[in-house]
């Protein structure tokens, strides 16, 4: 008789019940397949509607367009205050966030929606302290974004990153609004990496975070160099100044600093997100179906038992 593990979604085979015939077993298999499972017993989620895909695509296009507009125009007053330029960029990113939200909110569990404000507050607090007030050339302002991406998927992670920078920019530091595209990317990347099993081992998470830090740094570098003249924080700014003193150009210094800081920053953040996920009890993880992609698969001792006994008999 075929049974399905509710936690892993994988089918396992056990001995047939008394009186169960092959015909009944076949009928049971067909019933489970028609109930939304494939031949292996994996639960099949319904495909997202077309309007949801279009909304997500449009939201991503608006964010990319806003980012490219910032790079091409290089507005000198961006981030200086909440003037027309900063508000215009903010509207562009908010529109992208609204479209992403429209496409993903119907599929996000309520528990994730309730957790988002906490993760946004975590991002802003750590980013403001570490990224702008200390001499550490790191940011640590996307830990909450990565956690949401791992437990809820790429769109939810991207949405958390966008809202973090917009809220942060309105309330405390307008300059961070210019870096919203990078925050959206790292949230989406965390979800993509979790989906392929990148958070099943801590070293996988560390390596994946370091790799994800490369495009994240490249996204942020032109904004830092062309608009803000290098690093913005105490630590990152000092690194850029030191590299310029050694003869590097502004763009070269910002690129070296951005890549070095983002690779280390995202490797640390992905490792911390892995530890947070590993610490969640199964009862709490069950509230976030996307975490099944990050579950560590262990060998089934029941299935291995007969084979082991037969081997020991020889």
KENU-742084 format. One record per residue (C-alpha): residue in one letter; x negated, y, z. Coordinates in steps of 0.25 Angstrom, whole numbers, padded with zeros to 4 digits, always signed. Layout:
! KENU-742084
AXYZ
...
//
This chain:
! KENU-742084
X+0000+0000+0000
X-0005+0014-0004
X-0007+0024+0008
X-0011+0038+0007
X-0020+0045+0017
X-0012+0058+0020
X-0025+0065+0024
X-0034+0061+0012
X-0023+0059+0002
X-0031+0047-0003
X-0024+0033-0005
X-0029+0021+0002
X-0025+0007+0000
X-0021-0002+0012
X-0015-0016+0013
X-0001-0018+0007
X+0010-0019+0017
X+0017-0033+0019
X+0027-0035+0008
X+0022-0024-0001
X+0021-0028-0015
X+0012-0023-0027
X+0025-0017-0033
X+0028-0009-0020
X+0014-0004-0019
X+0015+0001-0033
X+0028+0007-0031
X+0022+0014-0019
X+0010+0019-0026
X+0019+0025-0037
X+0028+0032-0027
X+0015+0038-0020
X+0011+0043-0034
X+0024+0049-0037
X+0024+0056-0024
X+0012+0065-0028
X+0000+0056-0027
X-0010+0050-0037
X-0014+0036-0039
X-0025+0037-0028
X-0015+0042-0018
X-0020+0057-0018
X-0009+0067-0016
X-0006+0076-0028
X-0003+0090-0025
X+0007+0097-0035
X+0000+0106-0046
X+0001+0121-0043
X+0011+0128-0051
X+0007+0136-0063
X+0010+0149-0057
X+0001+0146-0045
X-0011+0143-0054
X-0008+0156-0062
X-0008+0164-0049
X-0021+0159-0045
X-0028+0161-0058
X-0022+0175-0059
X-0027+0178-0045
X-0041+0173-0048
X-0041+0181-0061
X-0037+0194-0053
X-0048+0192-0043
X-0059+0189-0054
X-0054+0201-0061
X-0055+0210-0049
X-0069+0205-0046
X-0073+0208-0061
X-0067+0222-0060
X-0075+0225-0048
X-0088+0221-0054
X-0086+0228-0067
X-0081+0241-0061
X-0090+0241-0049
X-0082+0251-0041
X-0091+0259-0032
X-0080+0261-0022
X-0076+0247-0020
X-0076+0243-0006
X-0080+0257-0001
X-0065+0259+0004
X-0051+0255+0001
X-0050+0264-0011
X-0044+0262-0025
X-0056+0253-0030
X-0056+0244-0018
X-0041+0243-0017
X-0040+0240-0032
X-0050+0228-0030
X-0042+0224-0018
X-0029+0224-0026
X-0036+0215-0037
X-0040+0205-0027
X-0027+0205-0019
X-0020+0203-0032
X-0028+0191-0035
X-0026+0186-0021
X-0011+0188-0022
X-0011+0179-0035
X-0019+0168-0028
X-0010+0169-0016
X+0002+0167-0025
X-0004+0155-0032
X-0009+0148-0019
X-0001+0152-0008
X+0011+0142-0011
X+0001+0131-0010
X-0007+0136+0003
X-0002+0129+0016
X+0003+0139+0026
X-0008+0135+0036
X-0018+0141+0026
X-0010+0154+0025
X-0010+0155+0040
X-0025+0152+0040
X-0029+0163+0029
X-0028+0175+0038
X-0037+0168+0048
X-0047+0165+0038
X-0047+0179+0032
X-0050+0185+0045
X-0061+0175+0047
X-0067+0179+0034
X-0066+0194+0037
X-0072+0193+0051
X-0084+0185+0047
X-0086+0192+0035
X-0086+0206+0041
X-0095+0201+0053
X-0105+0193+0045
X-0105+0199+0031
X-0105+0214+0034
X-0109+0215+0049
X-0121+0205+0051
X-0135+0204+0044
X-0131+0190+0040
X-0131+0189+0024
X-0118+0181+0024
X-0103+0184+0024
X-0095+0172+0030
X-0083+0180+0025
X-0076+0168+0018
X-0076+0157+0028
X-0061+0158+0029
X-0059+0159+0014
X-0067+0146+0013
X-0059+0139+0024
X-0046+0142+0017
X-0051+0138+0003
X-0055+0124+0009
X-0042+0122+0016
X-0033+0128+0006
X-0039+0128-0008
X-0046+0138-0017
X-0034+0148-0019
X-0032+0150-0004
X-0047+0152-0002
X-0048+0162-0013
X-0035+0169-0007
X-0042+0170+0007
X-0054+0176+0001
X-0047+0187-0006
X-0038+0190+0006
X-0050+0191+0015
X-0058+0201+0007
X-0046+0210+0004
X-0041+0210+0019
X-0056+0212+0023
X-0058+0223+0013
X-0045+0230+0017
X-0047+0229+0032
X-0062+0230+0034
X-0072+0230+0022
X-0067+0235+0008
X-0080+0230+0002
X-0076+0215+0003
X-0065+0217-0006
X-0075+0217-0018
X-0079+0203-0014
X-0065+0197-0014
X-0068+0188-0027
X-0079+0181-0020
X-0071+0178-0008
X-0060+0173-0017
X-0070+0164-0024
X-0076+0157-0011
X-0062+0154-0006
X-0058+0147-0019
X-0072+0140-0020
X-0070+0135-0006
X-0056+0128-0011
X-0062+0123-0023
X-0074+0117-0016
X-0065+0111-0005
X-0056+0105-0016
X-0068+0097-0022
X-0072+0092-0008
X-0083+0102-0005
X-0079+0103+0010
X-0080+0088+0013
X-0094+0089+0018
X-0101+0101+0024
X-0113+0101+0015
X-0104+0101+0003
X-0097+0113+0009
X-0110+0120+0011
X-0115+0117-0003
X-0102+0121-0009
X-0102+0134-0001
X-0116+0138-0006
X-0112+0135-0020
X-0099+0143-0019
X-0108+0155-0013
X-0115+0156-0027
X-0103+0161-0035
X-0097+0169-0023
X-0110+0176-0022
X-0110+0179-0036
X-0096+0185-0036
X-0100+0194-0024
X-0114+0199-0029
X-0109+0208-0040
X-0099+0215-0031
X-0110+0217-0020
X-0121+0222-0030
X-0113+0231-0039
X-0103+0237-0030
X-0109+0236-0016
X-0123+0237-0019
X-0127+0223-0013
X-0123+0216+0000
X-0113+0223+0009
X-0115+0216+0022
X-0127+0219+0032
X-0133+0205+0029
X-0131+0204+0014
X-0134+0219+0012
X-0148+0217+0018
X-0151+0205+0009
X-0147+0213-0003
X-0156+0225+0002
X-0168+0216+0004
X-0167+0210-0009
X-0166+0223-0016
X-0178+0227-0008
X-0185+0215-0014
X-0183+0220-0028
X-0169+0214-0031
X-0158+0221-0039
X-0145+0224-0032
X-0138+0213-0040
X-0149+0204-0038
X-0150+0206-0023
X-0135+0205-0021
X-0135+0192-0029
X-0146+0186-0021
X-0139+0190-0008
X-0125+0186-0013
X-0129+0172-0017
X-0138+0170-0005
X-0127+0175+0005
X-0115+0168-0002
X-0122+0155-0004
X-0125+0154+0011
X-0112+0161+0016
X-0103+0151+0008
X-0111+0139+0012
X-0109+0143+0027
X-0095+0146+0025
X-0092+0133+0018
X-0099+0125+0029
X-0091+0132+0039
X-0078+0130+0031
X-0081+0115+0031
X-0083+0115+0046
X-0070+0122+0048
X-0063+0112+0039
X-0070+0100+0046
X-0065+0105+0060
X-0050+0105+0056
X-0042+0094+0062
X-0035+0085+0052
X-0022+0090+0057
X-0026+0104+0053
X-0032+0100+0040
X-0019+0094+0036
X-0013+0108+0035
X-0022+0111+0024
X-0021+0101+0012
X-0032+0107+0004
X-0042+0102+0015
X-0040+0088+0010
X-0051+0091-0001
X-0061+0093+0011
X-0058+0081+0019
X-0070+0072+0021
X-0066+0058+0016
X-0070+0047+0024
X-0071+0032+0020
X-0058+0024+0024
X-0063+0014+0034
X-0050+0005+0032
X-0053+0004+0017
X-0068+0001+0020
X-0065-0009+0031
X-0061-0022+0022
X-0073-0020+0013
X-0082-0018+0025
X-0077-0031+0031
X-0079-0038+0019
X-0093-0034+0017
X-0096-0037+0032
X-0090-0051+0029
X-0101-0054+0019
//
